[in-house]
């Protein structure tokens, strides 16, 4: 709990009061956003306790009060030595909500953390073990902390605890108040932010759903903080911190931290919760294994040559030694009597990778050994698939593919353990190079090698299926210039196929596995369709986009990512990226693979010939001309078909290849809406077979008959609703493209149920299919009315996709923005983010300020606003604002206060217009001296920033633009 500064008099006035005629509040111990904590005397038992009181302005909200009681009851059920004990709770006659806990004597973990003072590894693991033990108990009771941070970990002296000190979690479960129905408004008024940004999981930062694994991410942040003395992700404002939580790579841990510990903490800090440990129990088991491994004496050093290796019975004993099931415990063991495991390098969904010494090779030979997780060992099909894919990979001999040197089985405590051996690469994953825009020439050089490796693999019937930065390894060039002649390797190529083992899906599901990585998954993978070589090309396009932009095109919860891969067009790459590369990436990210680049060979040639110096768009048809006269046909692999190389899949000797299609234009909004509705339609088809008797027009019911026969009020609902069969009949007509009939049915049904959200939604869907602009505007209004009638529609994927599709219609831009600002709430924020970040047609000054004002209240969305670009636009557009002089002065001050190289070209441009005449409500004095202020700002920034100085010396560059700009009257 934070200090007592800035505590309201209302809270201080509680000192001396007696709550419930029992708890006498004696001293204020601390205060935070949710409440205050007092030391108190429990007069019923004659001892001291801690009493937490909910802030009156928050506790007065009925929904929060109800949630407080519910969470207090849940917290009181937790009985664990590492969780503060809740003894009582209640409400006074004055409505003050309180919680009584044991009084702890000690200090917060936060007080022990300071820059430059990292914790010893053994002490950090001791505290982590206790934290995870507490989480294991709480999660088993269905309670998630949601605000785990060093301030909520209390260290107390306890002779019975390991190390004489016990860690206790406080405020357990109370953070759930922030999800209370109707509580958001109250919390916003109180200046609250959901969670603590520096210890918030990516899914929390993105406004997604959270679960027990969100707590595990927070544990990883705490562990990182202890071992470095620094907060992993920090920034000048909340938006910066949230952006880092969502996208920034994990900062490195000190080299003194053992590799298995590093691997474990990095697994906790995976951006996708699905890649973290599946539970607190699993994480706790790993920590205990790490502590045990550190406590026992390491095995004797392995011999460095075959002459020194043991022979006879001792060698036979080593060969037969059983490999443990837990990866951290495998360190020091021998695999197949030959490979001495020295260190755990990484943990993944399918297995663990170790650095090992090859005792059967030349002295000192180091290799990488991958071992399949024991959980898969009992599944015969997965084991067979692992062997089959290892054999396939072993036949791949290409300078851009990590070779498989050996593979097989070794005895293990849980049965035979599958393993494969690869060379040990001294470099880094491509992931380490992401997080900021890469020089386009360097990015192209790396991606050319990726495409060359894919071309070789695809020609031999092998598709990667899980291409991502973690599976691309980069070796540096010369020591004097590491970026020169960098060498790229693809790893795990073809091994992801084992995730498709049919009968084994049960095992995979139990372990929380997802086939592929949603952030890099092609639309066909996301839909569960057959994949081919073009699937890898889409993933390569995502990687290339991330290298050039500094961030992936889509960010969010895995479910959101899968939907985005199918439906959403990525934002345009920055203008700083050469047009040739922007066009190339667009051609890779075409949603329809039939219109995507046909093969990796075509991609390599197109990228190799791309002119990075060209600054104008290519004429139509230029890219297709790069397609060779003969190319490999796409490799199609059906998930249900046997794996391994297929006999008829290879390079086609004859026949022209299809021309490379131009980048796919953005799909029409009607197409997006219909595609988004497809899942819902497929679900309803089975029911329609019973609800409708056939295609004979005479068998169909009329609108009046529909109402008379199929509408039934739900007696359990206070609001009458149509019977489900009404929705099904309307959906059937929409599926049959009988738009007018659907509108007739909806009209009749709405006569009886005018405000039904389901009918309003379907009317919007029907109207959106019209060609008339007026119909589509009406469709937008119906979606807004449906959302107002039932706010839970915002959680429906189909509804959100259809609404976003309509909002993106360029012909409806003005209406869509106005509606999103005024009526759609959070459901319109993703669209407003696209509008505000639009590089082709940004809104005018006043429209942007209105949009920014809305997004500023949504931290997760605000974190994705390109603020430097917005500040540059403020300068560029201020002269056309309603109050131009005020706007220009504000923009100039902001540019000086937050200097960024992205702003400088606009600030130093000769064509920058300085307002001369006052606008509405402005005086002439407000416009005087603006030229002098601009000159002073330019001079000041030029002294501090070389980029600004260069532009100052050059006298600026006159900006040229013929882009059409949208204006929004009435904003």
N, C-alpha and C positions, 0 to 999 in steps of 0.2 A: 504494500500500500504506500502511496506516495506521501510526501510530507504534508504538513497542515497549513501551508501557505494558501492564500486565496480561498479559504474555507468561508462559506457564507455565515453570517451572523445567526441565521436560522439553525444551522447545524451546531455552531458553538453554543448556542443557547440550550442545547440538550444536556450539557454537562450539569450534573446535580439532580437531574430528573430520575424518577424510578419508573421503569417500564413494567407493566403488568403486576405492579405491587411486589416486585421481586428483584429486578435487576437495576441496581443503583449505578448510574453512569458516573464514573469518577474522573477519567482523563481521556482526552481525544488523542488516540494513537496515530491516526492517519486518515486521509480522505482521498477519494478518487472520483472518477466520473459517475460511478453507480451509487456510491454511498460513502459513509464514514464508519470508522471502527473505533470503539471506545473500550478502555479497560473498565470493568464493572465488577461489583460485588454481587454474587448470587446469594441473596439473603436466605433463600430456602435451604442451601447446603453449606453456607458459611465459607465460601471460597471464591477466588477470583476467576473471572471468565472474560472472554472477548465478546462484545456485542456489535454486530454490524447492523447499521440502520440504513435503509434505502432512502435516497434523497427524496424529500417531500414532493418536489416538482415532477419526479419520475413516478414515484409510488402512487400519486393521485390518479394515474391512468388505470381504469379498471382492468384492461387486458394485461398490463404489466403486473398489477397486484395479483391477478389470478395466476400468472406464470410464476411469480415469485413464490407463492405458496406451493405450487406444484414442484418447482425445482428444490425448494427447501425440504420437502418431504423426500424427494429422491436423494438429495445429499445426505439427509439424516440416515438413510439406509446404508451408506457406505461406511464400512467398519474395517479399516486397514491402517496398519502402523505408519504408512507414508502418506496418509490423507488426514488433514485436520478434522477432528471429530466435531460434528454438529450435534448439539445437545437439545436445542429447543428453537422454536420459531413462533411467530404470531403477529398480531396487530393490536395496537392500543386503541382505546376509545376515540383518540384523536386521529386515528387512521395511519399511525406510524408503523411501518413494516420493519420487523427486526428479526435477526438471526443470532442465536447464541452458540458460541464455539468454545473449544478449549483455548486457554490463554497460552500462547507459545512464547518462550523465552529464547532469544537467539537473534538471528539477522536474516534478511533476505539474501538469496543467492546474488542478486544484483549488486549488493554491497561488496561482494568478493571479486567482482569482475572489473578490470581496468586495463586500458591499453598498455601493452608492453609487459604484461604480467600473465602469461599463459599458465594454465594449471598443468601439473604433472598428469600424464595420461592415466596412471592408475587411480588417482584421486577423481578425475573426471568420470572414469568408468564406474567408480563406486557410486557416485551421485546419480549417474544415468541409470544404473541398475535399479535404484530405489524409485526414481521417477517412473520408469517403465513398469515396475511392479505395481505402483499405484494406478497407472493407466490400465493395466491388464484387469485389475479388480473393477475399476469404474466402467470400462467398456463392456465388461461382462454383465454389468447391471444396466446397460443401455444408456449410459451417461457419457457425453463428450464434453471435454473442458471448453474448447473453442477459444480460449484466451490464455494459453499456456505461455509463460514468459518468466525471466529470472525474478521479477518482482512477485510472482505467484509461487515461487519455490522457497520455502522457509527452512533454514538450517538450525537445528537445535542440538544441544549437548545431550547425549544419551549413551551411557556406558554399555548398554546392551546392543547398540547398533554397530555395524561395521565401521571401523575407524573412530569409534566413540562419538559419532555425529549422525543424526538422522535427518533426512530430507522429508519435508511434508508439503504436499500440494494444498494450496488454499484457493478459495473462490471457485470450488469445483462445481461446474454445471451452472453457476449463476449467470455466466455469459450468455446462456441460451435466452435470457430475457430479450436480447437484441433481435431475436426472431419472432417476438410476440406479435400476434395479430394486432394491427393498429398501433403498435409501439413505435414504429419508425418515425412518425411525425414528432412524437414527444422527445425521442432521443435526439432527433435532429435539432429541435429547439434548444436542447440542453448542450449542444455542441459536441455530441458523441460521434465517434467513428467506430464501426463494428470491428472489434478486435484491435490489436496493437500492430500497426503496419510493419514494424521491424521484426515481428515474430508471427507474421500472418502467412498462411499457406497460399500458393498461387490460386487455388480455387476460391479461397476467401477473397483475395485481392481482385479476382475477376467477377465476383458476385455470383459464383456458382454454388452448387450444393456441396456441403461438407459432411465428413463422417469421421470415424476414428482415425483414419490415416492423415487427416488434417492435424490432429494432435501429434502424430509421429513426425510430421514435417517440423513442427515447432520444437520438438525434442532435438531434431537435427540442428536447428538454428542455435539452440541453447548449447549443445555439445560443441559446435563450431566456435561459439563465443567463448566457452571455457578454454578451449585448446589454443586459441589465438589471442584472446584478450580483446578482440574487436567484434563488433556486430557485423555479421556477414554482409547484410544489405542495408546501406544507409544513404541518406540524401538530404538535400536542403528543404524538401517539402514532401508531403505525403504522396503526391502523384509520382514523384521520382522513385520513392521507395517501393510503391506498389508495382511500378513498371519493372523494376529490378526483380521483385519476387516472381513476377510472371515470366520474364524472358531472360534475365541475366544468368550466365553460367555460375556455378558454385565457385567462390574464391578458393584458391588452393590452401591446404593446411600446411603447417610447418613440416619440413623434411624429417624432423625428429619424431613425428607421429608414425607409428608402425603402419605398414601398408594395409593389413587387414582392418585396422581401426579406421583408416581413411576410407576404405571401400564401404564399410558399414555406414559411416556418417554420410557419405555421398548417396548411398541408397535411401537414407531417410530424406534427403534433400532433392529427390527426383521431382521434376516439375509436374509430371502426371502422377496422381495418387496411385494409379494402377501399377506403377513401376516401383513403388515403395514396398517395404515389408507388408504382408497382408494383414498383420495384426500386431498389437502390443506384445502378445505372447511370443510371436516369432522374433520380434526385435529383442525382447528380453532374453530369449534363449541365445541369441547371437552375442549379446553383451556378456552373459555369463560364460559362454565359451571363450570369448576374448580374455576375460579376467582369469579363467582357469589356465589358458594357454600361456599367459604372462606369468602365472604363479609357478608353473612346473618348469623343471630344467629342460632346456632344449636338447634334442637328440645330438649325438656326436656329429661333427662335421663330416659330410659325405666325402669319400675319396675323390681326388681330382683326376685320377687316371685309372685305366682298367687294371694296371699293374698293382695299384694300391687297393683295388676293390676287394671285399671279402669273398672268399670262395668256400666251397663245401657246405657243411650244414648251416653255417651262419648266413651265407648267401641264400640258401633255400628258405630259411626262416624269414628273411626279409621279403623274398618274393611272395611268400604266402601270407604276409601280414595283412590284416583286414583294414581296408580304408574306412575311416569314420564317415558317417552320413552328413555331418555338419561341416560345411566348407572351411570355416576358420580352424576347425580341429584337424583338418587334413594337412596343414603345414607341417613339414618335417617327415611326412610319410613317403613311401616309395610306391610308384605306380608301375605295374607290369615288371617289377624287378629292375627297372632301368632309370626311371625319371624321378629324381629327388625333388619334391615340392618345397621350394624355398620361401615363397611369399604369395599371398592371395592378392591378385591384381585387380579383380573385378567380379561383381556378381550380377547376373542377368536373369531374365525370366526363365530361361531354359537350363542354365548351368553356371559354373564358376570357372574363372580363368586364373591360372597360377604361373608364376615364374618358376622354372625348374631347371635342374642340371641334368644333362643327358650323360649318364655314367657309361653308356655304351658307345659314345662318340669320342672325338678328340677331347683332350683335357680342357676343361673350362667351358665346354659348349653349353650355352644357355638356350632354352626353348620355352615356348608357351604351351601349357597343357590345359585343354578345356575338358571339364568333367560334367557329364549330364547330372542334373539334380536327382538325388535319391528318390524323390517323390514320383519320378517317371520310371524308375527301374523295374517296377512290377508290371508295367504295361508292355506286353510283348510286341504290340504293333509299333509303339513309339521306339522301343529298342531296335526293332528291325528297320524302322524308318531312319533312325540315327545312323545305323550302319550303312544303309543304302546311300544316304546323302553324303556320308563321309567318303564312301568309295567314289561317288560322283565328283566331289570336290577334289579328291586326291588325283583325279585324272586331268584337272585343269592346270595347265602350265602356261602362265602368262605373267609378264613382269608387273602387271597391275593387280594381281590377285594373290593373296597370301596362300601359299601352298600348304597342303596337309601332308606332313611327313610320315605320320603313322596313325593308326587308330585301332581300337579293339576293346577288350574288356579286362578289368582287373578286379580281384576279389575285394568285396566290401562287406561291412557289417550288416548292410541291408540288402545284400545280394550282389550280383555282379555289377560293377560300375562301368558305364560306357565312357570312353575317353578318346580324344584325338590330340595330336601333337602338331604344332606349327612353329615356324621360326619366331624368335623373340625380336620384335621390332623396337628400335630405340627412336621413338618419335612421339607423336601425340595424335589424339583423335581430332578430326576436323571440328568437333564440337568446341574445342578449346580456342578455335579461331573465329567463332561466331560471337555475336553480341554487339558488334559495331560494323558499319559498312566496310567491305574489303575493296581494295583497289581493283577496278574491273579487269585489268590485264592479268593480275594475279589470280583472280577468281576464274577467269577463262582458262588459264593454264592448268589449274587444278581440275576443272570440270572436263577438259579435253581428255585427261587421263581416265577419269571416271567413265566417260562414254566409250573409250577404247577398250576398257576392261569389260564393260557390259556387252559390247559388240561380240567379243570373243566368247563370253559365257552364253549369250543368247543363241549363238550359232551352234552351240553344243547342247541345246535343250535345257539350259539351267537359267532360271529366273530367280533373282534375289528375293523379292517380295517384302523385304524389310529394310530397304535402303534409307539411311538416315545419317546424320553427321557422326553418330557414335560408331557406325560401321564403315567409316572411311578413315583410314589411317594415313597421316602425312609425315614423311621423313624429311628433315631439313636438308638443304643443299650444302654448300661450302660453309666453313666456320666463319669466314669473313662476310658472307652474304647468305644467311640461312634461307632466304626466300628464293634465291636463285636455284634453278634446277631442283625444286622440291619434287619429291616422288610420292605418288599416291598409291595406296593399296586398298582394295576392297576386302573386308573381312566378313566371315559368316556367310559367304555367298552360297546360296542354295540351301543352307541349313535351316532357314526359317520354314521350309516346307514341312518339317516334322510337326509344326503346329496344326497341320490339317489332318492329322491322323483321325479317321472317322470314329471308331468306337472309343477312342481315347479322349474324345471331347469332354467326357465326364470328368476325367482327372484334371484336364486343363481348366475347366470351369471352376472346379473346387479350389484351384490355386489362384483364381482371379486373373488368369491370363487373357489377353486380348490378341488375336491374330494380327500382327502388324502393329505399327505405331500410328495412331490416328492423325498426328500432326503431319505425317508424311505419306499417308495412305491415299491411293488413287480412288476416284469415285466408284470404279467397279469393285474394288476391294471393300469399300464401305458398304456397298449394296450386297456383298456376299456372292458376287458373280465370279465366273472363271477369269483368271488373270493370264497375261501374256507379257512379252517383252516391253510393250508400251506402258505397262503398269510401272516398271522400273523407271521409264522415261519421265512419267509424271512425278515420281518421288525425286528424281534428279532435278526436275524443274523447281520443286519446293526448296531443295537444298540450294540451288543456284540463286533463287529469289532471296533466301535468307542471307547468303553471302553478300549480295549486292545491296540489300536494304538494311542489314544489321539486325533483322528480326524476321521470324517466319510470317507468312501471309495470314495465318489464322492462329488465334490463341484462345484457349478456353478449356473447359471440361471435355473429356473424351467424347461424350455424347454430342456436345456442341461442335467439336472438331469434325466428327463424322458427318454431321449435317452440313457443315460448311464445305467439306470436300465435295459433296454431292450437289449443293445448291448455289453456293456463294462464289461470286467472282472476286478474286483478290484485288486489293487496292493497287492502283498503278504504281510501278516502281518510281523512285525519285527521278527528277529530271537530270540529276547529275549522272545517272547511268546512261551510257551511250545508247542511242535509239536501236542500234543493231542488236544489242543484248536484251533490251526491253522486248523487242519483237520476238527474239529467239525464246525467251522465257514464256511469253504468251503462247507460243506455238507448242510448248511442252505441257502447259497447264490447261489445255483444252479439255473440257469435261467429257466430251464424247470421244472415246479413243479412236473411233473410225475416222475422225478428223484431226487426230493428234499426229505428230511425226510418226512415220511407219516403223522406224527401227533406229538402233543406236548408231549404225553406220551413217545414216542420213544426218542424225544429230551432230555427229562428230564433224562431218564435212561442212555443215552449215555454220557451226561454231568456229571452225578453223578459218573459214572464209569471211567471218563477220568483220566489218570495218569499224574499229573502235573510234576512229577519227571522225567518221561521218556524224553530223549533227542534225540531219534532216531525215524524215521518215522515208523508208524505201518505197518506191513506186509499187503499186499492186502487182503481184505476180513475180517479184524478184526472188523472194525466198523459195518458192516452188522450183525455180530454175536451178537451184543448187542440188536438187535430187539427182543422184547418179542414174545412169541408164539401166543399171542392174543393181538390185539390192536384195538383201535377205528378206524373206517374207516373215511377218510377225509369228512368234511362237505362241501358240494358244495352249494353255494347260487348264483342263477342267479339274476343279477341286475333287471331283469324285473319281477321277482317273488315276491309274497307278503313277507313282512318282518315278523320278529318274529320267534319263534321256529317252526321248521317244524316237522310234526308228525313222519316221518320215519328217522329222523336224530338222531343218538345216538350211543351208544356203541354196536358194533356187538357182539352178544353172542357167536357165533361160527365161525369157519373158520380161517385158519392161515392168518396172515397179511403178506403183501409183505415184502421182505427183504429190509433193508435200503440200498439204492445204495451208492457206494463209491462217494467221491467228484467228481463232473463233470470235465472232462478234458477241457482245453481251447478249444473252438470251432475252427475248421479250419478257415482259413482266407476266404476261398470261402464261407463257411456257413455264416460268419459275413457279407460278402459283399452282398450275396443274401438276407439275412434278412434285411439289411439296405435298399435294393432296393425295399422291398416288398410294402412299402407305395406308392412309385411312380408307381409300377406296377398296384396296385389296382386302382389307379386314372385313369390309361390309359385304363383299360379293357373296360369301357363303351364306350370310343371313338373308340376302336378297333372294336367293334361290327359293327360300320358303315364303318370303314376304310378297313375291310377285309371281304371277302364274304364267308369264310368257311374253312374247313380243307382239302378240295379237292386239291391235289398238282397242278392240272391243273388250278385251279382258282387263284393261287398265281402269283404275278408278278415276273419276273426275275430282276436281278440287273440292267440291262440296261433299262428295261421297267420302273423300279422304278424311275430312274433318268429322263427319258424322260417324265413321266407322273406326277410326284409328286414333283419335285423341282421347286420352284418359288422364285425368288428374291424379297425381300421386298423393295419396292420403297422408303420407309421412312428410310431405313438403308443404311449408306455408305458402309457397308460390306455385300456382298451377303450371304444369309443364306439359308439352305434347308427349304423346306416347313415342317410344323409340322407333316404332314402325313408320311414323311420319318422317323422321330424319332419314331413315333408310330409303323411303320412296323418293324423297327429294334427291338424295345422293345418287340413286339409280338414274334419275332423269338427267342429272348433271353429267354422270359418266357417259350417258348416251348422247351427250351434247344437245339435249332438248332444252335449251336455255329458256325459251318462252314458257314452256310448260312448267319448268321448275319455278319460275317467277310467279306463275299463276297459283301453284300449290302453296308457295310461301305466303303470297298475299292473303289467301283464304285462311291459312293457319294463323297468320299474324292478326287477323281480325279478332281472333279469340285470345291470342297470346301476344300482344303488341310488343312487349319488352323482353321476350325470350331470347337469351343470348345465342342459343343454337340456331334459331331461325334467322336472327340478324346476321350471324356468321355466314350462313348458307346464302342469304340474299346478297351479301357482299361478294361471295364467290361467284354467284350467277352474274351479277352486274359487271364484275371484272372481266368477264369474257366478251363484253360488248366492244365494238370498235369506236363507239362514240365517246369523246372525252367526257361528256357530261355523265355518262353511265359509270365511268371509272371514278370520277369524283364522288358520285353517289356511293360507289362501292367502298371507297375510303371511309366515308361517313358511317356506313353500316358497320365496318370493322371497329371503328371508334365506339359506336353505340354498344356493340356486343361486348367490348372490353369493359365499358362502364357498367353494363349489366352483370357481367361475371368477370371480375379481375383475375380469377384463376386461369382464364384463357391465355394469359401471358406465359404460362408454363407449358402450353401445348405447342409442340414443335411445328405441327402443320399450320396452326393459326399464325405463329410468329413468321414462318416462311412466306405464307401468302401475303400477310400484311407488309412485310419488308419488300416483297416483289412489287406490290402496288406503289409503295412509297418511292421506289427507285425509278418509276416511270418518268423519263425526262419531261414529258408533256404535262405532268402533274406536279412539277417541282415546287412551284410557289404554294399551292394548296397543301402539298404533303409536308413541307417544312412548317407551315403555320399550324397544321393539325398536330404534328409531332410535338411542337413546342407547347401548344395550349392544352391538348387533351389526352395524349397517349402515355404520358408519364415515362416510366422506365422502359416500356415496350418500344418507344420511339428513339431511345438513346443511341442504339447501334446505327440507325439510319442517320441521325444527326451527326454522329461521329464521321460517317462516310462523307456527308455534305461538307463538314468543316475541314476535312482533310483532302477534299477534292482538289487535285492539282490542275485539272483542265478548266473547270468553270467554277471558281469559288464564289460564294455569295458576296454581296457588297458589304461595306463596313457595318452598317446598322444591323443587317440581318445576322452577320457573324457574331456581333456582340450579344444579340439576343440568344443565339444558339449557345454560345460559350457560357452565358449566364445560367442556362439550364444544365449543361454538362458539368459545370463546376460543382454542382451539388451531388454528383455521382462519382466518388473517388475512383472506382474501377474503370469507368469510361474516361474520366479526365486523365488518367494515367496514360492513355493511348492517344491523346491529342498532341499533334506536332506543334508544340508551343513556339519554338523559334520561328517556324514558318508563319504562324499566326501573328507574331510580333512584326515580322517583315510585311505581311499584308496590312497590318494596322497602319504602318507608315505609308505604304503605297496607296491605300484607299481613303486615308483620312480626309483628303481634300473634298471627297464626295459625300462625307457624312452629313447628317442633319446639323450637327454642331462641329464643323470642320476644325476650327481653331482649338477647341477643347480636345478633340480627338487626336490632333497632331501633337499637341503638347504632351498628352498622356502617353502616346506611342513613343515619342522621343525619350521621355523619362524612363520608360520601361526598357528601351533598347540600351540605354546607358547603365541602368541598374542590373540588367541581365544580358551582358554582352555575349553574343554567340556568332561564330563565323557565318552562319546561315543568314544572319540579318545584314551583314556588312554590304553585300552587293546592292541591296535596296537602299541602304542608308547613304552610300557614296555614289549612287547613280546620278548622272547629270539631269535625267528626266524626272527626278523626284519632285512632285508638285507640293509647294508650300502654300497653304491656304492664305488668301489675301483678304477675303470679305467675310464678315461674321455670318453665322447661320442663325437659325431660330433660337432666340433666347440668349444670344451672345452679344457682347459689346465689342466695339472697335478696339478697345484697349487689349482685349484678350487675343487679338490677332497681331498686335504690334510686337516686333522683336523676334518673330519666329525664325526669320532667316539667320539672325545672329545666334539664336539658340541652336540651330542646326549646325552652323559652322563651329560653335564651341564644342558640341557633342562629337563632331567628326574629329576635331583636333585632340580631344581628350582620349577617345578610343584609339586613335592612331598611335599615341604615345605608349599605350599599354599592350597593343596587339599587332604583331607583324602583318597579319592578313589585312587589317584595317589600314596600316601604314602603306602597304603596297597599293591599295585602291586609292588612298589619298594622293600618293605621288602620281599615279596614273590619271588623276583627275576624274576618276569614276568612269563607268561605262554606261553609255546611254542605253536604257532598256527598250527593247522592241517587243511588241506583243500584238498579235492579231487574234488573240483568243476571245471568243465570245464570253461575256460575263453576264451571269444572271443577276437580276435585281428583283427585289421583293417589295413592291409598293405597300405602304401601310405599316412597315415594320418600325 
